[in-house]
Structure formats: structure tokens, C-alpha cells
């Protein structure tokens, strides 16, 4: 019995919303490993829909931040602006 190798994964373009969203939360410390993933997902959803404020998105994510929400928002905004996202 043989096993096929895994399929190759194609990386998203650098300017994709997914990579921008997850990069914007990379420097934010969280209490659990998947906190950044949760926060990145919420930022990505916000980038797609812009339904709520960024403040409410960070609060809703319940990511277990190890810094204040204000500091996290500053870091996220700075990263988004650096990637050319208008706030």
C-alpha cells in the first residue's frame, strides 16, 4: 500500500486581504496560541465587510490579549496603514 504525497499549497498574493489581516495582528501577544488566529479572522472579516468599527471587532474577538485593547488597536491600525488599507 502506498501513500500519495500531499498536494502543494499555493500561497495567497502578498496584497490579499487574508495576509494583510493576519500580518496586522502578528505582533500582538495573546494568552493562547490560537488567539492571534481568532483576532486575525475577525480583522479579515472586518476588512471584507466594514460593518462594525475596528474597536468592536477587537473586543468581539475575545482573543485573550496580553496588552490593552487600545495598544492592540494602535498596532493593528499602524500595520493596516503600512499595507495601504484606508481606515
N, CA, C and O atoms as a DFTB+ gen file, in Angstrom:
348 C
 N C O
     1  1       0.840      -1.162       0.000
     2  2       0.000       0.000       0.000
     3  2       0.896       1.239       0.000
     4  3       1.825       1.342       0.801
     5  1       0.612       2.170      -0.897
     6  2       1.406       3.391      -0.974
     7  2       0.547       4.598      -0.630
     8  3      -0.681       4.566      -0.712
     9  1       1.224       5.641      -0.250
    10  2       0.534       6.882       0.093
    11  2       0.998       7.976      -0.845
    12  3       2.193       8.118      -1.105
    13  1       0.061       8.740      -1.347
    14  2       0.405       9.847      -2.227
    15  2       0.948      11.005      -1.395
    16  3       0.546      11.186      -0.246
    17  1       1.853      11.784      -1.965
    18  2       2.328      12.968      -1.246
    19  2       1.210      14.015      -1.163
    20  3       0.290      14.033      -1.980
    21  1       1.316      14.854      -0.186
    22  2       0.318      15.909      -0.006
    23  2       0.341      16.870      -1.185
    24  3       1.379      17.072      -1.817
    25  1      -0.800      17.452      -1.470
    26  2      -0.890      18.433      -2.551
    27  2      -0.116      19.682      -2.174
    28  3      -0.023      20.041      -1.000
    29  1       0.429      20.327      -3.162
    30  2       1.154      21.576      -2.925
    31  2       0.153      22.673      -2.565
    32  3      -0.953      22.720      -3.105
    33  1       0.551      23.546      -1.656
    34  2      -0.306      24.648      -1.248
    35  2       0.170      25.913      -1.938
    36  3       1.342      26.281      -1.860
    37  1      -0.755      26.568      -2.612
    38  2      -0.425      27.807      -3.310
    39  2      -0.637      28.971      -2.347
    40  3      -1.735      29.158      -1.825
    41  1       0.403      29.740      -2.118
    42  2       0.325      30.877      -1.199
    43  2      -0.474      32.012      -1.841
    44  3      -0.388      32.251      -3.046
    45  1      -1.248      32.699      -1.011
    46  2      -2.039      33.839      -1.490
    47  2      -1.103      34.983      -1.860
    48  3       0.003      35.075      -1.327
    49  1      -1.535      35.852      -2.764
    50  2      -0.715      37.014      -3.117
    51  2      -0.491      37.910      -1.897
    52  3      -1.334      37.977      -1.003
    53  1       0.644      38.590      -1.872
    54  2       1.002      39.433      -0.725
    55  2      -0.009      40.539      -0.465
    56  3      -0.144      40.987       0.674
    57  1      -0.719      40.989      -1.485
    58  2      -1.676      42.074      -1.301
    59  2      -3.087      41.571      -0.971
    60  3      -4.030      42.361      -0.943
    61  1      -3.238      40.274      -0.724
    62  2      -4.560      39.726      -0.408
    63  2      -5.003      40.167       0.984
    64  3      -4.177      40.388       1.870
    65  1      -6.297      40.291       1.160
    66  2      -6.848      40.722       2.450
    67  2      -6.495      39.752       3.576
    68  3      -6.284      40.167       4.715
    69  1      -6.433      38.472       3.258
    70  2      -6.113      37.481       4.290
    71  2      -4.734      37.732       4.886
    72  3      -4.572      37.790       6.105
    73  1      -3.747      37.879       4.015
    74  2      -2.385      38.079       4.505
    75  2      -2.227      39.420       5.206
    76  3      -1.491      39.521       6.187
    77  1      -2.911      40.454       4.713
    78  2      -2.850      41.762       5.358
    79  2      -3.459      41.684       6.750
    80  3      -2.891      42.214       7.705
    81  1      -4.610      41.027       6.877
    82  2      -5.285      40.916       8.172
    83  2      -4.442      40.153       9.186
    84  3      -4.266      40.608      10.316
    85  1      -3.926      39.004       8.790
    86  2      -3.145      38.195       9.727
    87  2      -1.801      38.842      10.048
    88  3      -1.286      38.679      11.154
    89  1      -1.231      39.570       9.099
    90  2       0.021      40.284       9.370
    91  2      -0.211      41.419      10.360
    92  3       0.679      41.754      11.141
    93  1      -1.403      42.010      10.330
    94  2      -1.691      43.141      11.216
    95  2      -1.779      42.739      12.683
    96  3      -1.642      43.591      13.560
    97  1      -2.004      41.465      12.965
    98  2      -2.116      41.013      14.360
    99  2      -0.903      40.207      14.811
   100  3      -0.867      39.720      15.941
   101  1       0.083      40.064      13.941
   102  2       1.249      39.219      14.240
   103  2       2.012      39.667      15.484
   104  3       2.527      38.824      16.219
   105  1       2.096      40.962      15.733
   106  2       2.896      41.459      16.857
   107  2       2.107      41.562      18.164
   108  3       2.626      42.076      19.155
   109  1       0.885      41.092      18.180
   110  2       0.038      41.217      19.369
   111  2       0.134      39.939      20.196
   112  3      -0.211      38.861      19.711
   113  1       0.598      40.049      21.438
   114  2       0.701      38.858      22.289
   115  2      -0.669      38.426      22.817
   116  3      -1.481      39.252      23.232
   117  1      -0.905      37.116      22.790
   118  2      -2.162      36.565      23.289
   119  2      -1.885      35.458      24.293
   120  3      -0.805      34.866      24.298
   121  1      -2.864      35.185      25.141
   122  2      -2.703      34.194      26.199
   123  2      -2.666      32.769      25.658
   124  3      -2.020      31.902      26.247
   125  1      -3.334      32.522      24.570
   126  2      -3.356      31.180      23.998
   127  2      -2.885      31.225      22.546
   128  3      -2.983      32.268      21.900
   129  1      -2.385      30.131      22.035
   130  2      -1.794      30.125      20.699
   131  2      -2.750      30.547      19.576
   132  3      -2.329      31.191      18.615
   133  1      -4.014      30.193      19.692
   134  2      -4.945      30.484      18.611
   135  2      -5.623      31.842      18.763
   136  3      -6.503      32.183      17.973
   137  1      -5.228      32.614      19.758
   138  2      -5.776      33.953      19.938
   139  2      -5.488      34.857      18.757
   140  3      -6.351      35.628      18.338
   141  1      -4.283      34.770      18.218
   142  2      -3.929      35.573      17.045
   143  2      -4.740      35.151      15.828
   144  3      -5.158      35.988      15.029
   145  1      -4.959      33.846      15.693
   146  2      -5.770      33.366      14.574
   147  2      -7.192      33.911      14.676
   148  3      -7.764      34.364      13.685
   149  1      -7.750      33.862      15.875
   150  2      -9.102      34.365      16.103
   151  2      -9.179      35.863      15.787
   152  3     -10.099      36.316      15.107
   153  1      -8.214      36.613      16.283
   154  2      -8.186      38.051      16.047
   155  2      -7.965      38.358      14.571
   156  3      -8.612      39.248      14.017
   157  1      -7.059      37.629      13.934
   158  2      -6.808      37.815      12.507
   159  2      -8.043      37.539      11.667
   160  3      -8.313      38.248      10.698
   161  1      -8.791      36.508      12.037
   162  2     -10.024      36.190      11.326
   163  2     -11.024      37.336      11.443
   164  3     -11.656      37.715      10.457
   165  1     -11.166      37.885      12.647
   166  2     -12.100      38.984      12.842
   167  2     -11.671      40.234      12.068
   168  3     -12.516      40.939      11.514
   169  1     -10.378      40.509      12.028
   170  2      -9.892      41.656      11.250
   171  2     -10.136      41.402       9.763
   172  3     -10.533      42.319       9.043
   173  1      -9.909      40.190       9.296
   174  2     -10.153      39.847       7.894
   175  2     -11.626      40.036       7.544
   176  3     -11.948      40.590       6.493
   177  1     -12.514      39.583       8.411
   178  2     -13.947      39.760       8.181
   179  2     -14.294      41.250       8.131
   180  3     -15.093      41.680       7.299
   181  1     -13.690      42.027       9.021
   182  2     -13.931      43.469       9.029
   183  2     -13.444      44.111       7.736
   184  3     -14.122      44.977       7.184
   185  1     -12.291      43.702       7.252
   186  2     -11.770      44.258       6.003
   187  2     -12.702      43.964       4.830
   188  3     -12.828      44.778       3.915
   189  1     -13.340      42.825       4.856
   190  2     -14.249      42.453       3.774
   191  2     -15.576      43.196       3.838
   192  3     -16.106      43.602       2.804
   193  1     -16.126      43.382       5.050
   194  2     -17.484      43.912       5.168
   195  2     -17.554      45.355       5.661
   196  3     -18.426      46.110       5.234
   197  1     -16.632      45.751       6.569
   198  2     -16.617      47.080       7.189
   199  2     -17.956      47.399       7.861
   200  3     -18.414      48.541       7.814
   201  1     -18.581      46.407       8.480
   202  2     -19.888      46.615       9.099
   203  2     -19.793      47.276      10.468
   204  3     -20.611      48.139      10.787
   205  1     -18.839      46.902      11.262
   206  2     -18.673      47.448      12.603
   207  2     -17.428      48.310      12.639
   208  3     -16.736      48.483      11.636
   209  1     -17.162      48.844      13.811
   210  2     -15.913      49.579      13.981
   211  2     -14.799      48.588      14.279
   212  3     -15.055      47.468      14.720
   213  1     -13.584      48.998      14.040
   214  2     -12.440      48.137      14.338
   215  2     -12.358      47.883      15.842
   216  3     -11.944      46.806      16.269
   217  1     -12.749      48.867      16.639
   218  2     -12.748      48.707      18.096
   219  2     -13.666      47.566      18.523
   220  3     -13.294      46.746      19.363
   221  1     -14.866      47.515      17.944
   222  2     -15.801      46.451      18.325
   223  2     -15.332      45.090      17.834
   224  3     -15.601      44.073      18.473
   225  1     -14.632      45.065      16.703
   226  2     -14.108      43.802      16.169
   227  2     -13.056      43.221      17.110
   228  3     -13.063      42.022      17.390
   229  1     -12.159      44.065      17.594
   230  2     -11.108      43.598      18.511
   231  2     -11.733      43.112      19.815
   232  3     -11.309      42.096      20.365
   233  1     -12.720      43.817      20.301
   234  2     -13.394      43.422      21.528
   235  2     -14.173      42.118      21.355
   236  3     -14.152      41.254      22.232
   237  1     -14.852      41.983      20.232
   238  2     -15.666      40.798      19.957
   239  2     -14.823      39.542      19.772
   240  3     -15.291      38.441      20.062
   241  1     -13.604      39.686      19.300
   242  2     -12.751      38.533      19.009
   243  2     -12.442      37.713      20.263
   244  3     -12.210      36.508      20.166
   245  1     -12.435      38.347      21.433
   246  2     -12.125      37.636      22.692
   247  2     -10.856      36.808      22.533
   248  3     -10.842      35.608      22.811
   249  1      -9.794      37.467      22.083
   250  2      -8.552      36.780      21.747
   251  2      -7.618      36.578      22.931
   252  3      -6.534      36.023      22.751
   253  1      -7.987      36.999      24.120
   254  2      -7.105      36.833      25.278
   255  2      -5.852      37.669      25.161
   256  3      -4.740      37.167      25.327
   257  1      -6.030      38.940      24.875
   258  2      -4.892      39.840      24.677
   259  2      -4.073      39.999      25.947
   260  3      -4.629      40.072      27.043
   261  1      -2.766      40.051      25.804
   262  2      -1.866      40.291      26.933
   263  2      -1.454      41.755      27.013
   264  3      -0.645      42.135      27.860
   265  1      -2.016      42.578      26.124
   266  2      -1.827      44.029      26.150
   267  2      -3.225      44.643      26.145
   268  3      -4.215      43.934      25.966
   269  1      -3.307      45.931      26.336
   270  2      -4.614      46.577      26.342
   271  2      -5.219      46.573      24.935
   272  3      -4.503      46.480      23.938
   273  1      -6.536      46.674      24.877
   274  2      -7.202      46.738      23.576
   275  2      -6.759      47.973      22.805
   276  3      -6.650      47.939      21.579
   277  1      -6.502      49.071      23.525
   278  2      -6.055      50.296      22.869
   279  2      -4.706      50.102      22.186
   280  3      -4.505      50.543      21.054
   281  1      -3.781      49.437      22.885
   282  2      -2.462      49.156      22.303
   283  2      -2.602      48.228      21.097
   284  3      -1.938      48.429      20.080
   285  1      -3.460      47.215      21.207
   286  2      -3.685      46.298      20.092
   287  2      -4.255      47.050      18.892
   288  3      -3.837      46.818      17.758
   289  1      -5.205      47.947      19.137
   290  2      -5.790      48.733      18.052
   291  2      -4.751      49.614      17.375
   292  3      -4.745      49.742      16.151
   293  1      -3.879      50.217      18.162
   294  2      -2.819      51.045      17.593
   295  2      -1.922      50.221      16.667
   296  3      -1.583      50.656      15.567
   297  1      -1.544      49.030      17.126
   298  2      -0.678      48.167      16.317
   299  2      -1.372      47.705      15.040
   300  3      -0.770      47.679      13.966
   301  1      -2.644      47.343      15.173
   302  2      -3.397      46.878      14.003
   303  2      -3.551      48.012      12.995
   304  3      -3.315      47.825      11.801
   305  1      -3.944      49.177      13.474
   306  2      -4.105      50.328      12.572
   307  2      -2.799      50.676      11.863
   308  3      -2.790      50.924      10.657
   309  1      -1.700      50.692      12.612
   310  2      -0.404      51.021      12.013
   311  2      -0.043      50.023      10.921
   312  3       0.442      50.412       9.859
   313  1      -0.274      48.750      11.173
   314  2       0.044      47.727      10.182
   315  2      -0.857      47.842       8.955
   316  3      -0.392      47.710       7.823
   317  1      -2.145      48.086       9.182
   318  2      -3.070      48.215       8.056
   319  2      -2.704      49.420       7.194
   320  3      -2.725      49.341       5.966
   321  1      -2.367      50.539       7.844
   322  2      -1.958      51.725       7.089
   323  2      -0.672      51.467       6.300
   324  3      -0.519      51.936       5.172
   325  1       0.247      50.716       6.910
   326  2       1.503      50.382       6.249
   327  2       1.253      49.541       4.994
   328  3       2.004      49.626       4.023
   329  1       0.187      48.727       5.023
   330  2      -0.156      47.893       3.878
   331  2      -1.070      48.617       2.895
   332  3      -1.535      48.018       1.926
   333  1      -1.328      49.891       3.136
   334  2      -2.118      50.673       2.193
   335  2      -3.616      50.585       2.364
   336  3      -4.359      50.963       1.458
   337  1      -4.082      50.097       3.505
   338  2      -5.518      49.994       3.751
   339  2      -6.004      51.313       4.319
   340  3      -5.437      51.824       5.284
   341  1      -7.053      51.867       3.723
   342  2      -7.611      53.119       4.248
   343  2      -8.553      52.797       5.392
   344  3      -9.365      51.876       5.309
   345  1      -8.432      53.565       6.457
   346  2      -9.281      53.322       7.625
   347  2     -10.366      54.313       7.638
   348  3     -11.206      54.297       8.537
